[in-house]
Amino acid sequence: MKVLVIGSGGREHALVWKLAQSSQIQEMWCAPGNAGIAEELLTSGKKVECVNIGAEDLPNLLAFAQEKRLDLTVVGPDNPLALGIVDLFQLNGQRIWGPNQKAARFEASKGFSQSFMEKYGIPTARAGTFSDASEAKAFAASLGERCVVKADGLALGKGVLLCSSLSEANKAIDEMLVTRAFGNAGAVIVIQEFLEGMEISLHALCDGMTAKLFPTSQDHKRALDGDRGLNTGGMGCYSPAPFLDHTALAEVEKRILSPWLHGCASEGINFHGILYPGIMLTQEGPKVLEFNARFGDPETQVYLTRLENDLVDLLNASVDGGLDRIELKWSPMPSVCVVMASGGYPGSYMKGKPIKGLQQAARLPNVKVFHAGTARVGGEIVANGGRVLGVTAWAKSLAEARNVAYAAVGEIEFDGAHFRHDIAAKALGSASEQVDN
């Protein structure tokens, strides 16, 4: 097979790394890729090639797919899906994995997603959708002191503001609707009640008829230890998360996944790809915070280091159907990913800082350093984004995997690097437990 992966982050590096382990692939490209992806090897020993085409440059991506006569294109990020890359490729006879534009609305519009959940009885927060600031503020006041203000559209994982007072909510509303801090993504906003509980990530692979649930994982969205600071794209993750046993997971499938599938059938939504709901475990039971229509990042890094299936087989079944005949197989070994970010992220940050210690970290057993925002400049690999690396390790126990991941982090240096010290601490019994490096 000849395969193209679209994207340039840690999620895409993990996808490339896992796909490269399949003997079914003879050639693979990534557009635009990063410095780590460019070092991956196929089972034949041939290198994965990075192509200088942006993930949102749909015409040139299509032209490349046609020129290379690809067997499969794999879409990583949300923006190309929202722009309709799947529809464009299919219209031109190209085989592609990911939800079409109609199905991608589950992520591209939080207002649509909220209305869908309410219509089909999927448990979620009380919410309202607004384009008028005064109406939004009145609704926020009706929720009490705390609420969540979300940009309706895509905002790189940062368009969610957690407000602990009415003044914070009013400020967030003005930022989105009046000063347009998130551009067109915040022209419409969703305001939700603030749900209390433990937040976890779920993923389900779908083929339009069947949805196969992955094990649990837990992302760490806030920038600083103890879940403080601004929301980010994700500062670390681990799997499995111990907060849902098999019985509870079956209940989630019954209360969330089944009505979602029913709703898709009723609305004529043919969903092929990954559904990724963020779940809050409340006292009233699990509730959906929001839906995503692609692999999470850094969830992908911990899932694919645990996945024992050939990923090519899973993606083919997701595209063509027949997922009901495939059993997902997972390693019992827990996996932990610690994100190393540029100083200042998720605000402004400097690029071009040389990264040292990558080879030393890679020599540690059961460690994979996934590149997110990196580039090669001359003979050096440098930081080239907000989230720079996803340092991932797996071991017989969660505690051991966590220790190995932080040992690998300790081998890596670049100017201004910062990371959370408490990834997976909640699962190990103490939210304040930290690893010093």
N, C-alpha and C positions, 0 to 999 in steps of 0.2 A: 504493500500500500504506500501511497504518497500522501502525506498529511501536512496541513498547515494549521498552526495554533496562532490565534490572534490575541495580542496583548503583550505587556511588558513587565508585569509585576511578579510578586512572589507566588500568587495563584498560578500564573502561566508557567513559571519555572517548575512548579510542582507537577503540573499537567504534562509538560514536556518530559520531565524526568521519569514519570511513571509510564508514559506512552513509549518512551525510548527503550523500555525494558521488554517490549513486545517484539517477538521475532516476525510479526506480521508486517512491520513497517520497514521499508527499504530506504525511504527518503523522508526527511522532515524539515520544515521551515518554521520560523516564528517571526511574526510581524507585529511590532518592530523588535521585540525581544530585549535582552539585556546582556551584560557581560557574563553572567553565570550561565544563562541559557546557551550562549555561544560555545561553552566548553562541554556541553553534554554530548555523549556518544550513543549511537544506536548499537544494537547487538552485533552488527556487522563491523563495528569500529568506525563507521563513517560519522562525521560530525553533523550535529544539527546546525543549520545555517540561519542566521538572523538576516531579515530583509528589511530595508529601510522604507517601510510603508506604515503610516500611522493607523492605529486601530479604528479610527473613524473615517478613514479615507476609503469609503466603500467602492467607488469606481475602480481605483487601482488595485484594491484587494481582489475584486472580481476578475480584473484583467490578469492578475498573477495566477489566480486559480485556473483560469481557462488556459493560459500559456503552459502551465505545468501539468495540466490534465490531472488535477488532484482527485484522489478517491474520497477524501474527507477533509473538511475544514472544521476546526473546533474553536468556538468563540468563548473567550474568557471573560472580558469586562461587560458591564451593563450598558454603556453608551451605544456600542454598535448594535446591540439587540434592540434598544429603544428606537434607534434610527431605521431599523428594518433590514438589517443585513441578511437575515435568514430568508425573508421574502424575496429580496433581490437575487440572492444566489439560487434559490429554488426556481424562480422565474426563468433563470438562464441555465437550468439543467445541472446545477452544481449541488453536490451532496454536502450538507452542512449540519452540524450539531448545535442545538440551542433553540429556545422558544422564538416563534415568529413575533412580529410587532404587536399583534393583538394580545398574545399570551404574555409578552414582556411588560404589559401595562400593570401587572401585579407589582412590579417594582417601579416602573417609570411614573406611576401616578398613585401616590398614597391615598388620595381621595377615592379613586376607583377601587382600590384594594379594600378600603374601609367600608365602602358601600356594598361590595361583594360579600364581605364577611357578615355584615348585618343582614343582608338579604337571605343568606343560606345558613344562618344560625351558627356561624363559627365563633366561638367565644373570643371576645376582644374587649378593648377598653371602650368606655363611653367616649364619643368623639363628635366633632363637627368640622365641616370644611368651609373655608371662608376666603374671599378676596377683598373684603371690606374690613379695615382695621378696627373701626368702632364696634362692628358686630362681633368680630373675633375677641375683642377685649371683654365684651359683655359675657360671652360664652365662657371665657377663661375665668371670669369672676364667679360664675355659677358653679365652677368646679372646686372652689375653695382656694387655699393658699398655693397648692402645688399642681402643676400640669406639665405637659410636654408639648412643645411647639415644633412642628415638622414642616419643612418645605415639601410641597406636593411632588416636585420633580426630583431628578437625580442631582446630587450635590456632593459626590465623592465620599459618601459616608459621613459628611460633616453637617448636613442640614437638619440635625435633630438637636434641639436645645431643651435641657431639663431645667425646669424653673421651680424654685422652692418658695417663691413669693409672688404676689400679684404684680409688684413692680417689675420683677424679673420677666414675668410673662408679657407685660405691656412693652417692655424694652425689646424682647425677642420678636414680638408681633410687628413693632415699628421697623426693626432691622430688616425683616423679610418683606413686608408689604409696602413700607414707605420708602426706606433708603435702598431697598433691593440688594441687600448684602449677598444674596445667593442668586442674583440675576433672575432670569425667567423661571428658574427652578422654584423660586419662592413667590411667584406671582399669585399663586394659590397656596394656602397653608391648611394643614390639618392640626387641630388642637385635641389632644387626648387627656383623659384623666390620668393621673400619676398612679401607676400600678406598683404595689409593694410586693416584693418576693425575690426569688432567685431567678436570674435570667440565664437561659441556655440557648444554644443554636441547634436546630435540627435541619437535616437535608433529606430530600427524597428524589430519587432518580425516576423520571417519568417518560412514558412512551405514547402518551395520548389516551391510554386506557388504564394502564397499571402504574402505581407509584410504589417504589421500593424504598422503605425508610432506612436511613443510615443509623449507626449508633449515635449517642449523644456527644456533644462537645460544648465547651464554654469559651466564648471570646471575652476579651478584656478591652472594652471600648474606650474607657477614659485614659487620658494621657499619663496620669501619675499614679503612684502606689496608693492603695486603699480606695480605688475608684474615685479619685479626685482629678480635677483639671478638666480640660475641654474634651469633647468627643473626638475620636479619631477614626480612621479606617479600621483600627484593630491593632492592639499593642502586644497581643500574644493569645495563645489558645492551647487547649489540651483536650484529649479524648481518650477514654470515655469520661463523661462527667457522672458522678455517682448519685445525682439527685432524682433520677427516674429509674425505677427497677423495670423489669420486663412487663409486669402487670400494668404499671403506670404508663409505659410507652405504648402498650396496646390500647389503653384508654385514649391517649393522645391521637393515635391512628383513627380510632372510632369517632372522636369528637371533632377532630380538625381535618385530617386527611380525607376521610370518607365524604364529608359534606363538601369539601373543596372539589373533589373529583366530580361529585354530583352537580355542583354549580358550574363547573367547566363544561360538562356535557349539555347542561341546560342552556348555557350562553353561547354554545358553539365555539368554545375555546379549545383548540387542539394543542395541548401543551407537551412539547418534546424537549427535555432538558432537565435542569435541576431546579426544584422548588426549595427555597431556603427560608423557612419561617423562623423569625426570632420569637422565642417563647418566654413568657414570665410565669413562673410557678407561684400563683397566688393562693391565698387561703380558700378561695372559691374554686380552685383548680387551675390547670394550665390555660393561659390566654395568649393569643397571638398579638405581638407588638406591631409587626409588619411582615410583609412578604418580600423576598428577593427572588429574582428569576435567573440566578447563576450561582456558581460555587462561591462560598464565602472566602475571604482572605483576611486572616490566616487559617481559617478552618480547613481549606484544601490541603495545606501542608501537613496537618496532623491526620486527616482522613487518608490521604494517599500513601503515607508512610505505614498505615495499618492495613490498607486494602490488599487482599491476596489474589483477587481476580485479575485477569488481563484487562486493562482499562479499555482496550480497543473493542473487546467483546461487549462490554457494557455500553459504550457509546454507540456501537452499531445497533444494538437492540433498542436503545433509546430512540434512534433515528427511524428504524424500520419496523419496530414493534416486536413482540415476543419476549418482552422483559419478564413476563409472568413465568417463563420457563427457565429463568436464570436465578440461581441462588447467590446472593452476595456473601462473600467470605472475608472475614476480618481477623487479623492477628489479635491474640489476647493481650499483646504487649501495649501498654499505654504509650501515647506520644505527646510530647510537649514542644510548643514552638514559642520562642521568645523573640519579639521584634526589636531590632536595633534601629533607632530612628535618628535623623539629623537634629542637631540642636535647634530648638525653636518650633519644631513640628508639634501640633498641626498648624501653627502660624508660619511666618516667614522663616526661611532657613537658607544657609549657604550650600552651594553645590561645589563639586570638584575636590573634596577632601580625600586624600589617598587613604585606602583601607589596608591595614597590615594584619597579619595573623590568620588569613583565610586558610592557608595550607595547614597550619598547625591545628586549627579547629577541625578541619576535614579529616585529620588523621585519627581523631578520637573515635572509638568504636560506636556504631549505631548513631552516627551524627550525620546530618545533611544540612548544609548551609544553603538555603534558597535565597537567591538574589531578587530584590524587588526594585529599588531605585539605584542601579549601578550602571557604570559605563566604563569602557576601556579607553584610556587616554595614553598613548604611547605604550610603554610597558607596564603601566599601573592600572589597577582597578580603583575607581573613585566613586564616592557617594554622588548620586545624581537624582535624588528624590527625597521625599519626606520620610517614608519608610524605606530603609536601605536594605536590610537583611532580615530573613526569618530563620533564626538558628533553631534547628529542630533535632530532637533526640527521642529515642524510644528504648524501653527497657522492661524488665520483668514486673516492676512496680512503678506506680506514678511518681513516688518519691525519688526513686532512682533515676527515672527519665528526666525529672525536673533538675536533679543535681547535675546530670551529664549535660543537659542543655545549658545550664548556667556556667559549667566548667568551660564549655565551648565558647560561650559569650566572653568569658574572661581571657580567651586567647586573641580576641579580635579588638583592634583599636582603629578609630578614626576621630579626627578633631570634632568635638562637640557631640559625640555619640551619646545618646541616652536611651534607657530602656527601663521597663518596670521590673522590680525585684520580687514581685509577689504573684507571678503567673502560677496558677494551679493551687495557690494557698488555700482557697476556700474548700477545695476538695480534700485537703489534708488536715482540716480541722481548725484552722485559724486564719481569718481574713487578714490578720496583721503579720502573719509569718512571712519573713523575707529571707532572701539569700543575698549576702553581701559579696560584691565583686569590686 
